[in-house]
Amino acid sequence: MDFNQALKHKKEILQSLGELRDFSDSEIMIFPFKAEDFQRYMDEYRKNPKKCNDQSCIKFSTDNKYMVYRICEDQLLNCR
């Protein structure tokens, strides 16, 4: 999906989670879809998570394709 579709999908996920988000130690984020781009962005995220947001992933995508992920302390889950 392109960035706007990923952003819409993220909003839908957040809406469906509702108040459950307040009790979760996870975050819903947009990441580049392509494996190499994903890895470069994940490396940057691990260095400084507070610096990364939905907009910052755009510069890491070489094909304008994105996925929505749920990031937890110990795992990364794809939200299809």
C-alpha atoms as one frame of an Amber mdcrd trajectory, in Angstrom:
protein
   0.000   0.000   0.000   1.164   3.559  -0.518   1.765   5.921   2.399  -1.739
   7.415   2.441  -3.325   3.955   2.427  -1.016   2.869   5.260  -1.921   5.986
   7.249  -5.629   5.273   6.743  -5.126   1.642   7.773  -3.265   2.741  10.911
  -6.117   5.091  11.841  -8.627   2.266  11.372  -6.557  -0.010  13.626  -6.256
   2.669  16.297 -10.001   3.340  16.141 -10.816  -0.339  16.518  -8.457  -0.644
  19.503 -10.129   2.294  21.214  -9.396   2.451  24.914  -7.293  -0.704  24.815
  -4.401   1.431  23.534  -4.127   3.083  26.948  -3.222  -0.235  28.574  -0.795
  -1.508  25.963   2.988  -1.320  25.918   2.958  -1.362  22.145   2.876   1.203
  19.394   1.287   1.118  15.933   3.648   2.504  13.290   4.138   2.641   9.552
   7.297   1.041   8.151   8.641   0.632   4.617   7.446  -2.601   3.019  10.569
  -3.600   1.075  12.883  -5.749   3.228  16.015  -3.660   2.687  14.184  -0.398
   3.353  12.486  -1.910   6.397  15.844  -2.982   7.828  17.435   0.440   7.308
  14.482   2.106   9.028  14.440  -0.461  11.836  18.156   0.198  12.437  17.382
   3.904  12.729  14.399   3.193  14.979  16.514   1.092  17.346  19.057   3.908
  17.649  16.474   6.505  18.634  12.790   5.441  18.718  11.555   8.900  19.746
  13.048  10.369  16.569  11.026   8.027  14.352   7.422   8.636  13.367   5.149
   7.889  10.434   6.537  10.753   8.374  10.165   9.828   8.997   9.746   6.423
   7.348   8.986   8.043   3.983  12.632   8.888   3.307  13.594   5.224   3.816
  11.200   3.768   1.234  12.634   3.323  -2.248   9.344   2.137  -3.795   6.649
   4.101  -1.889   5.220   0.900  -0.392   4.449   0.624   3.315   3.007  -1.694
   5.951   1.525  -1.048   9.373   3.221  -2.765  12.301   2.606  -3.139  15.993
   5.825  -2.723  17.930   6.107  -4.344  21.345   9.107  -4.534  23.636  10.019
  -8.031  22.478   8.476  -8.367  19.028   7.301  -6.723  15.837   3.948  -7.780
  14.357   2.584  -6.985  10.917  -0.967  -5.554  11.027  -2.499  -6.608   7.718
